[in-house]
Amino acid sequence: MKRKQNYKLRASALQISLALALTSISAVLFAASFGSPGGGTQVPGAEEPNVPVSTMAIDKVAPAVFNGDVRDLPQVPQTELARPELEPPFNAKQLLAEAHVPQPETPNIPLAPMPAPIQNFPGITRTDICTGGQCGAGTPPDTNGAVGRNHYIQAVNSAYGIYSKTGTLLASFTENALWTGSGTFCDGNGGGDPVVIYDALADRWILTHLAYSGGGSTGPFYQCIAASKTSDPVSGGWYLYAIRTDTGAAGQPPVNTINDYPKFGVWTDCLYYAANGFQMPAGSYNGGEFASFSRSDMYAGLPLTGALGFAASTSDFFTMIPSDLEAPVVGDYNGVPPAGRPNFYVQESLTAFNYRVRTFTPGTNCGGGGTLSAATTVSQTSYTGSGPRVPQPNTTNTLDTLFDRMMQKVQYRKVGSAESLWVVHPVQNSGQTNRPQWAQINVTGGTIATTPVQQQIYGPDSTLHRWMGSIAADIEGNVALGYSTSNGTSPNFPSIAYSGRLAGDPLNTLPQTETQLIAGAGSQTGTCGGSACTRWGDYASMSVDPSDGCTFWYTTEYYTSQANGSSNPPIWSTRIGSFKFPSCAAPTATPSATPTATPTSTPVATATATATATASATFTPTPGATATATATATATATATATFTPTPTPESSPTPTPESSPTPTPTATVTPTPTPTAAPTPAAPTALNATNRTATSFTANWSNVSGATGYRLDVARNATFVNYVPGYQDLDVGNTTSRSVTGLTRSTNYYYRLRAYNGNGTSPNSNVIRVKTTPR
């Protein structure tokens, strides 16, 4: 979000840092000299208790509901975001011996260039006009985004843009416009730091940002969470939840604690949250916030069950980021965490060269009673710099890198049985350029390995600074890292680029070499609140397309001209691009059933005769039929909870007989059929639903020879982990249709059948999707 430059705070922090250094440097260096390079040493006296922390239930939050089209939102006043810049805690590991002994960097041997962009189109510009007013309301833009099956949604300070996946802007609106008339604190108090989440397991969208008044100097402070009612973010409607975070309750953030730099991760059970707590108006870091919110409640429009915790600290828990699922299920690929696997929270330590990884086990339905575990430390290569600002051409103005801060997203990726977290943060060695340090952390079986699978401080050359990274892995384990680039020589204005690696490339390298998404055309030289604007990005976002599990989507900021960069305030632009490795192919779903019946007959002649009767019928689902998914996603839902999962085209399987029996007698023939009976009936073929209403429909299926009855499943998602009450393995008797009632309007449902007789039960049929009517 926009943070007005505050040099008093910076100077105060510097004085404290120098005092600490002068009083302890000798003891620190002596003690640290016995540590091993790579992060085992910790600053003496800087340790804090490493113990689990609990969450406490929040009061249930009833939603406001927006039922319209976001293109019809009202025009409302847009307020420029301005509040003091909040200084991070002192980075004590700069006092360690490792911080003064350079470690050798892994050479990056190029193998091939990264693939060129598939899509490359402009995102929101600061001065664009959105529904609700001017889109941009702060510097930096805090660019964020996520890709879904049919849309890409970008967020900036302080607006959202919804695009088709070919770059057409379908809708854009301000934070305050979406919340207008909600009757909540979020109405008119949008405060930026936006995050976009696409929940691929439910095919829903989440848009979230801060809310505060009076420049953020005092509370209350809120997190505004909008959950799409359907898979359509433009006209499907939104549930709006305004959640106060500085509750002052026991175990929760104290009153007047601002929830700065919030980060989110969607998991199989909950939406997970973390933020840096700063005590206002002093602006001092006072601890880490963390929370869980019920996905099932949000998607059903129910009063929201949630839990909020607070870990008081002056250095720990800073910029924790929850793990996030990107393209978890694609065709036969199932990358969903095993049932019961807790979410992982990752931060960069400020007292030692390591990552601190915790697990968060939620309470019932993501409510109170959850636990954030003690941290497991994961080693990392040390570095000697302090992250000097990035130079730009034709100016002495430099850009902040958010040195040593964990960058979003922390992506969970499962390839085979291996489970990993992919992380990145900005670092620097003395006398060198700023560079991203990325790592793959092994969490297979829920056990956090204390040494990375691989890691690298990525500097393919010594001339360009690279910072503000975001990393992701596709379903094959190929990796893409996006970032900003710049140096002080024209034409190297702040630009957007990406590099990567194939799963089989040498470890600890990004040998798929840098490709530029777009070249910047100006430096950031304008002023913000009377001072030079030094903040850049604050966010960037790399996502993986759920449609194929292979295509990466990246967004961040740049300038299209020097005139825009010199404006007061600067007129930033953003870019959205996609690309994929040619070797990555989206897996196809294996159809759940393709029944084939082949009756045979053996003619018996009373004279010389020849009779041949052969028939073969094959049931083939039309393209798009949904196979029975093997995802192990779980959701804790109330009886009326509603998930709206990945839309699946309705299918009408078509029987296609190959031939008809044709007896050809040469004399008097008496055919005596001798059928070969299967021990159990074949799977039925589910047919399109009929008689749809707002609360019911009729499920239909084909008759199966030899079946004496059928069992029906109806669920709210295609993976059948969230059944409609009363419709799990329901025996409907020997019929070919059944009315399904008690449903929710404008909601996707899924059904499948199994046939049975005295010998057993068939496999599942194909899956049919049906959506109830709006009214």
VEXTOR-507221 format. One record per residue (C-alpha): residue in one letter; x negated, y, z negated. Coordinates in steps of 0.02 Angstrom, whole numbers, padded with zeros to 5 digits, always signed. Layout:
REM residues N
AXYZ ...
This chain:
REM residues 775
M+00000+00000+00000 K-00051+00183+00009 R-00168+00227-00132 K-00219+00408-00150 Q-00406+00421-00174 N-00447+00445-00357 Y-00630+00479-00388 K-00605+00508-00574 L-00559+00327-00594 R-00704+00275-00483 A-00826+00380-00583 S-00760+00313-00748 A-00780+00135-00689 L-00957+00174-00630 Q-01004+00248-00800 I-00939+00094-00889 S-01030-00018-00767 L-01196+00073-00793 A-01177+00068-00981 L-01144-00118-00978 A-01290-00147-00861 L-01413-00046-00965 T-01367-00131-01129 S-01363-00309-01067 I-01467-00324-00910 S-01620-00402-00994 A-01523-00535-01086 V-01418-00570-00934 L-01565-00594-00817 F-01657-00703-00941 A-01508-00816-00969 A-01461-00819-00788 S-01637-00867-00734 F-01602-01043-00792 G-01449-01062-00680 S-01448-01143-00511 P-01418-01044-00351 G-01241-01069-00296 G-01138-01010-00439 G-01160-01113-00596 T-01215-00967-00706 Q-01095-00851-00796 V-01130-00680-00869 P-01156-00702-01057 G-01017-00621-01156 A-00906-00603-01003 E-00818-00770-01025 E-00634-00772-01072 P-00535-00918-01142 N-00496-01044-01004 V-00331-01114-01062 P-00161-01152-00985 V-00030-01013-00984 S+00158-01039-00987 T+00298-00954-00892 M+00455-00889-00975 A+00626-00891-00893 I+00691-00729-00821 D+00873-00680-00834 K+00962-00746-00680 V+00968-00615-00543 A+01130-00602-00444 P+01102-00556-00261 A+01169-00411-00163 V+01223-00473+00008 F+01194-00392+00178 N+01311-00476+00303 G+01277-00371+00457 D+01152-00351+00596 V+00990-00264+00544 R+01001-00158+00701 D+01153-00076+00624 L+01070-00025+00460 P+01095+00157+00410 Q+00970+00298+00429 V+00898+00340+00257 P+00760+00458+00201 Q+00585+00384+00215 T+00467+00433+00075 E+00278+00443+00097 L+00194+00320-00021 A+00069+00403-00136 R-00001+00346-00302 P-00175+00338-00378 E-00294+00207-00311 L-00310+00067-00438 E-00489+00014-00472 P-00526-00172-00490 P-00609-00239-00647 F-00798-00227-00658 N-00883-00362-00555 A-01002-00427-00688 K-01082-00560-00579 Q-01182-00423-00494 L-01291-00434-00652 L-01335-00617-00626 A-01505-00673-00564 E-01421-00754-00414 A-01363-00581-00362 H-01544-00531-00339 V-01610-00686-00249 P-01551-00703-00069 Q-01492-00877-00020 P-01522-00943+00156 E-01369-00928+00267 T-01313-01071+00377 P-01360-01030+00557 N-01209-01018+00671 I-01255-01111+00830 P-01129-01066+00966 L-01045-01209+01058 A-00906-01126+01156 P-00804-00966+01157 M-00639-00957+01064 P-00487-00971+01178 A-00418-00811+01253 P-00256-00739+01184 I-00092-00813+01243 Q+00010-00666+01179 N-00066-00496+01143 F+00058-00356+01111 P+00072-00198+01006 G+00151-00206+00835 I+00217-00061+00732 T+00131+00109+00743 R+00140+00232+00598 T+00246+00358+00693 D+00366+00232+00772 I+00549+00261+00733 C+00634+00113+00651 T+00814+00091+00599 G+00813+00194+00441 G+00682+00322+00492 Q+00496+00330+00531 C+00418+00157+00514 G+00251+00205+00435 A+00246+00281+00262 G+00070+00251+00199 T-00114+00221+00238 P-00177+00087+00253 P-00031-00005+00336 D-00048-00165+00231 T-00016-00263+00392 N+00066-00430+00361 G+00163-00556+00464 A+00223-00733+00493 V+00282-00838+00640 G+00439-00944+00646 R+00517-01057+00776 N+00592-00914+00876 H+00526-00752+00802 Y+00374-00661+00738 I+00405-00538+00595 Q+00277-00405+00553 A+00273-00295+00399 V+00185-00130+00366 N+00199+00010+00240 S+00350+00029+00239 A+00448-00063+00373 Y+00479-00231+00456 G+00479-00273+00642 I+00561-00429+00716 Y+00491-00485+00884 S+00525-00623+01007 K+00376-00737+01031 T+00341-00653+01197 G+00325-00481+01118 T+00498-00404+01139 L+00544-00296+00989 L+00715-00358+00936 A+00738-00250+00782 S+00639-00140+00663 F+00697-00062+00499 T+00626+00019+00344 E+00617-00061+00173 N+00744+00062+00104 A+00864+00038+00249 L+00880-00148+00214 W+00918-00115+00031 T+01034+00033+00055 G+01197+00010-00038 S+01133-00140-00135 G+01162-00053-00301 T+00991-00111-00362 F+00831-00023-00411 C+00760-00074-00242 D+00886+00040-00156 G+00785+00196-00110 N+00629+00149-00209 G+00534+00041-00084 G+00349+00047-00127 G+00258-00050+00008 D+00135-00195-00015 P+00250-00296+00099 V+00236-00484+00127 V+00323-00592+00258 I+00350-00778+00228 Y+00424-00905+00347 D+00485-01062+00259 A+00471-01197+00393 L+00549-01331+00283 A+00710-01232+00270 D+00699-01123+00427 R+00723-00965+00324 W+00632-00798+00311 I+00578-00700+00157 L+00535-00514+00160 T+00467-00440-00001 H+00390-00278-00064 L+00367-00171-00220 A+00487-00044-00292 Y+00448+00098-00412 S+00493+00281-00435 G+00397+00439-00475 G+00239+00392-00381 G+00217+00232-00483 S+00151+00321-00637 T+00277+00235-00751 G+00396+00090-00743 P+00510+00006-00714 F+00422-00097-00580 Y+00514-00218-00468 Q+00481-00351-00337 C+00614-00341-00201 I+00644-00510-00117 A+00758-00530+00034 A+00799-00708+00091 S+00880-00735+00259 K+01051-00816+00251 T+01018-00913+00412 S+00875-00946+00532 D+00922-00786+00625 P+00834-00638+00544 V+00919-00511+00657 S+01105-00544+00638 G+01116-00687+00514 G+01122-00581+00356 W+01014-00571+00200 Y+01025-00609+00014 L+00939-00469-00085 Y+00861-00504-00256 A+00789-00361-00359 I+00673-00433-00493 R+00599-00327-00630 T+00421-00383-00670 D+00370-00269-00816 T+00501-00344-00931 G+00401-00325-01093 A+00469-00493-01149 A+00357-00616-01240 G+00239-00702-01119 Q+00284-00582-00978 P+00202-00421-00914 P+00209-00274-01036 V+00321-00126-00997 N+00241-00004-00875 T+00131-00140-00797 I+00133-00115-00609 N+00132-00273-00503 D-00004-00221-00381 Y-00062-00320-00228 P+00073-00456-00242 K+00043-00619-00151 F+00160-00764-00113 G+00156-00945-00059 V+00302-01055-00009 W+00298-01235-00069 T+00414-01386-00072 D+00506-01330-00228 C+00482-01145-00265 L+00427-00979-00196 Y+00268-00939-00294 Y+00206-00764-00337 A+00053-00681-00411 A+00004-00499-00436 N-00127-00393-00522 G-00060-00305-00676 F-00116-00126-00708 Q-00059-00033-00862 M+00014+00132-00807 P-00013+00279-00813 A-00194+00240-00862 G-00217+00127-00710 S-00321-00002-00804 Y-00316-00187-00760 N-00229-00282-00900 G-00202-00457-00830 G-00129-00571-00699 E+00055-00598-00662 F+00123-00763-00593 A+00298-00828-00561 S+00407-00960-00480 F+00577-00931-00397 S+00703-01061-00343 R+00709-01081-00154 S+00873-01174-00163 D+00956-01033-00261 M+00891-00901-00141 Y+00949-00989+00015 A+01121-01023-00058 G+01147-00845-00118 L+01161-00904-00298 P+01104-00809-00452 L+00917-00834-00443 T+00830-00950-00565 G+00651-00899-00597 A+00510-00887-00722 L+00376-00756-00750 G+00211-00769-00841 F+00071-00650-00889 A-00110-00688-00931 A-00186-00540-01023 S-00366-00511-00970 T-00491-00377-00924 S-00577-00480-00788 D-00494-00650-00758 F-00342-00692-00651 F-00383-00548-00534 T-00306-00571-00361 M-00245-00748-00382 I-00159-00810-00224 P-00036-00957-00220 S-00059-01091-00087 D+00056-01081+00063 L+00126-01207+00187 E+00101-01169+00372 A+00183-01284+00501 P+00201-01427+00375 V+00308-01540+00488 V+00288-01548+00677 G+00356-01699+00770 D+00273-01852+00694 Y+00148-01745+00598 N+00192-01736+00414 G+00081-01618+00317 V+00199-01593+00170 P+00115-01611+00000 P+00161-01772-00090 A+00314-01762-00202 G+00272-01681-00367 R+00111-01599-00307 P+00096-01431-00397 N+00053-01270-00309 F-00127-01211-00313 Y-00182-01035-00363 V-00354-00976-00305 Q-00454-00822-00356 E-00633-00761-00341 S-00724-00755-00508 L-00790-00587-00567 T-00913-00663-00691 A-00995-00805-00590 F-01022-00858-00411 N-00874-00975-00396 Y-00691-00992-00351 R-00568-01020-00492 V-00430-01141-00443 R-00277-01177-00549 T-00118-01279-00528 F+00055-01211-00566 T+00183-01340-00621 P+00356-01256-00629 G+00499-01283-00747 T+00666-01357-00695 N+00729-01276-00534 C+00578-01160-00544 G+00638-01087-00708 G+00556-01068-00879 G+00438-01195-00953 G+00313-01196-00811 T+00125-01202-00838 L-00021-01120-00751 S-00167-01235-00788 A-00340-01191-00847 A-00457-01151-00703 T-00569-01275-00615 T-00726-01188-00551 V-00779-01225-00372 S-00956-01175-00325 Q-01002-01055-00186 T-01159-00988-00105 S-01216-00831-00197 Y-01245-00662-00115 T-01345-00510-00165 G-01249-00358-00105 S-01112-00251-00177 G-01010-00225-00019 P-01057-00051+00045 R-00924+00030+00151 V-00916-00003+00338 P-00986+00131+00456 Q-00889+00194+00608 P-00946+00280+00767 N-00957+00470+00775 T-00922+00502+00591 T-00996+00487+00418 N-00829+00425+00351 T-00839+00242+00299 L-00712+00106+00263 D-00680+00003+00106 T-00694-00187+00124 L-00607-00243-00038 F-00773-00326-00076 D-00763-00495-00163 R-00573-00498-00169 M-00481-00655-00113 M-00389-00627+00051 Q-00221-00698+00099 K-00166-00827+00144 V-00229-00974+00042 Q-00171-01108+00162 Y-00140-01289+00114 R-00172-01412+00255 K-00155-01601+00251 V-00244-01698+00390 G-00224-01886+00369 S-00244-01915+00183 A-00361-01767+00157 E-00284-01615+00071 S-00375-01448+00081 L-00360-01265+00037 W-00435-01140+00159 V-00497-00976+00083 V-00593-00819+00133 H-00657-00662+00048 P-00774-00518+00098 V-00956-00525+00039 Q-01123-00447+00084 N-01309-00476+00059 S-01420-00327+00024 G-01477-00241+00182 Q-01356-00340+00291 T-01185-00312+00364 N-01022-00352+00274 R-00969-00530+00314 P-00828-00651+00271 Q-00867-00801+00162 W-00747-00942+00201 A-00729-01113+00122 Q-00632-01276+00129 I-00588-01338-00045 N-00541-01522-00066 V-00383-01552-00169 T-00345-01729-00109 G-00234-01823-00230 G-00210-01664-00330 T-00391-01668-00392 I-00487-01506-00366 A-00663-01546-00305 T-00794-01435-00386 T-00899-01421-00227 P-00824-01360-00063 V-00810-01479+00083 Q-00893-01340+00182 Q-00925-01153+00166 Q-01014-01014+00259 I-01056-00831+00249 Y-01013-00794+00431 G-01131-00674+00519 P-01159-00722+00701 D-01262-00565+00726 S-01345-00430+00621 T-01260-00279+00699 L-01071-00289+00673 H-00982-00280+00507 R-00841-00408+00490 W-00713-00391+00351 M-00528-00401+00304 G-00518-00585+00354 S-00376-00710+00357 I-00400-00896+00389 A-00291-01044+00437 A-00306-01224+00499 D-00195-01307+00628 I-00120-01482+00611 E-00279-01563+00679 G-00393-01471+00558 N-00457-01344+00685 V-00486-01175+00604 A-00465-00992+00655 L-00532-00841+00560 G-00473-00667+00607 Y-00552-00504+00548 S-00594-00322+00586 T-00761-00271+00663 S-00855-00106+00669 N-01024-00020+00658 G-01089+00157+00675 T-01126+00148+00861 S-01002+00188+00998 P-00904+00098+01068 N-00894-00015+00915 F-00742+00071+00839 P-00643-00033+00714 S-00576-00177+00819 I-00491-00346+00801 A-00577-00513+00835 Y-00570-00697+00789 S-00686-00847+00782 G-00661-01029+00735 R-00710-01211+00733 L-00645-01376+00796 A-00619-01513+00667 G-00767-01611+00736 D-00890-01466+00742 P-01042-01466+00626 L-00992-01425+00447 N-01022-01252+00374 T-01012-01165+00544 L-00892-01072+00658 P-00971-01121+00824 Q-00818-01075+00928 T-00881-00900+00956 E-00799-00731+00935 T-00661-00672+01050 Q-00594-00496+01040 L-00406-00476+01026 I-00418-00289+01061 A-00551-00154+01056 G-00516-00004+00946 A-00530+00167+01027 G-00555+00279+00875 S-00628+00294+00701 Q-00524+00331+00546 T-00573+00510+00502 G-00409+00589+00446 T-00364+00632+00268 C-00242+00554+00144 G-00180+00667+00006 G-00320+00791+00038 S-00462+00664+00033 A-00543+00558+00168 C-00449+00396+00201 T-00568+00256+00158 R-00448+00110+00136 W-00431-00009+00283 G-00303-00145+00308 D-00283-00207+00130 Y-00199-00354+00218 A-00218-00456+00376 S-00123-00615+00417 M-00164-00777+00509 S-00016-00897+00532 V+00014-01064+00619 D+00162-01085+00736 P+00287-01213+00667 S+00346-01255+00843 D+00184-01344+00890 G+00070-01338+00738 C-00070-01280+00854 T-00044-01097+00900 F-00121-00967+00785 W-00041-00795+00764 Y-00142-00648+00695 T-00102-00468+00651 T-00199-00321+00580 E-00231-00135+00613 Y-00335-00028+00734 Y-00330+00144+00819 T-00278+00172+00999 S-00367+00341+01012 Q-00481+00456+00917 A-00341+00584+00910 N-00237+00461+00811 G-00383+00418+00697 S-00415+00602+00662 S-00236+00647+00623 N-00188+00696+00445 P-00135+00567+00393 P-00207+00450+00524 I-00086+00371+00647 W-00133+00188+00635 S-00076+00055+00758 T-00061-00133+00737 R-00081-00281+00852 I-00003-00454+00860 G-00089-00594+00955 S-00083-00782+00975 F-00203-00915+01038 K-00232-01102+01024 F-00368-01230+01051 P-00333-01323+01214 S-00373-01490+01131 C-00232-01470+01005 A-00069-01547+01062 A+00097-01540+00972 P+00150-01717+00925 T+00320-01776+00983 A+00446-01849+00865 T+00474-02035+00876 P+00661-02064+00904 S+00738-02147+00753 A+00830-02276+00857 T+00840-02329+01038 P+00958-02477+01034 T+00950-02597+01180 A+01074-02738+01202 T+01040-02880+01325 P+01178-03009+01331 T+01141-03168+01428 S+01250-03307+01493 T+01213-03485+01543 P+01333-03546+01676 V+01383-03729+01679 A+01437-03793+01850 T+01542-03947+01890 A+01463-03953+02059 T+01306-03887+02137 A+01313-03704+02088 T+01205-03555+02048 A+01267-03417+01933 T+01164-03272+01871 A+01233-03146+01745 T+01116-03017+01672 A+01167-02851+01593 S+01058-02728+01504 A+01113-02566+01420 T+00996-02437+01347 F+01054-02294+01234 T+00943-02144+01265 P+00964-01985+01161 T+00965-01830+01266 P+00808-01722+01253 G+00797-01632+01089 A+00874-01770+00984 T+00803-01761+00810 A+00710-01910+00744 T+00723-01959+00564 A+00586-01852+00487 T+00466-01924+00360 A+00434-01763+00266 T+00422-01785+00079 A+00473-01607+00040 T+00572-01591-00120 A+00689-01458-00180 T+00770-01439-00350 A+00944-01381-00307 T+01109-01354-00395 A+01263-01442-00332 T+01307-01296-00221 A+01132-01254-00160 T+01115-01231+00026 F+00960-01250+00131 T+00961-01193+00310 P+00825-01299+00390 T+00744-01302+00560 P+00879-01286+00694 T+00896-01446+00794 P+00990-01451+00959 E+01148-01553+00951 S+01130-01710+01052 S+01247-01826+01141 P+01163-01993+01171 T+01215-02068+01336 P+01234-02257+01365 T+01156-02303+01529 P+01192-02482+01589 E+01058-02548+01701 S+01167-02670+01797 S+01330-02765+01791 P+01345-02954+01779 T+01371-03024+01955 P+01408-03211+01964 T+01373-03285+02134 P+01450-03460+02135 T+01422-03583+02277 A+01553-03702+02209 T+01677-03714+02069 V+01591-03633+01922 T+01641-03626+01740 P+01528-03500+01652 T+01504-03534+01468 P+01424-03380+01385 T+01299-03415+01249 P+01266-03247+01162 T+01111-03219+01058 A+01172-03134+00899 A+01057-03018+00802 P+01049-03050+00614 T+01098-02869+00582 P+01191-02744+00693 A+01103-02619+00803 A+01093-02438+00749 P+01245-02337+00798 T+01230-02183+00907 A+01282-02023+00820 L+01390-01912+00932 N+01426-01726+00927 A+01537-01664+00788 T+01713-01604+00823 N+01847-01504+00730 R+01722-01380+00657 T+01790-01255+00530 A+01708-01143+00401 T+01712-01282+00271 S+01723-01446+00368 F+01689-01545+00526 T+01720-01719+00594 A+01568-01832+00615 N+01579-01955+00761 W+01479-02106+00817 S+01484-02253+00936 N+01554-02423+00894 V+01423-02559+00868 S+01466-02737+00913 G+01463-02852+00764 A+01469-02712+00636 T+01596-02726+00497 G+01570-02550+00430 Y+01462-02393+00429 R+01369-02288+00300 L+01360-02098+00323 D+01228-01973+00263 V+01259-01785+00269 A+01121-01665+00215 R+01074-01482+00219 N+00906-01516+00301 A+00842-01629+00439 T+00727-01722+00319 F+00876-01780+00213 V+00803-01731+00046 N+00951-01618+00002 Y+01111-01716+00024 V+01285-01642+00019 P+01362-01709-00142 G+01464-01865-00108 Y+01390-01896+00064 Q+01234-01998+00030 D+01251-02178+00093 L+01441-02156+00095 D+01533-02315+00150 V+01663-02252+00274 G+01728-02424+00326 N+01747-02492+00502 T+01786-02331+00594 T+01696-02215+00715 S+01735-02045+00638 R+01745-01962+00467 S+01800-01790+00407 V+01665-01702+00304 T+01736-01569+00188 G+01688-01449+00049 L+01553-01362+00151 T+01487-01183+00160 R+01525-01068+00306 S+01393-01023+00436 T+01277-01160+00375 N+01182-01296+00467 Y+01216-01476+00416 Y+01142-01640+00477 Y+01217-01815+00485 R+01162-01991+00528 L+01238-02166+00518 R+01193-02347+00483 A+01297-02497+00536 Y+01313-02651+00425 N+01384-02827+00422 G+01362-02982+00316 N+01185-03006+00382 G+01117-02834+00336 T+01109-02649+00379 S+01043-02568+00538 P+00909-02433+00551 N+00964-02252+00547 S+01047-02177+00699 N+00986-02019+00782 V+01022-01857+00687 I+01156-01731+00738 R+01153-01549+00685 V+01317-01456+00663 K+01345-01279+00602 T+01504-01228+00512 T+01597-01079+00581 P+01586-00904+00505 R+01770-00904+00457 
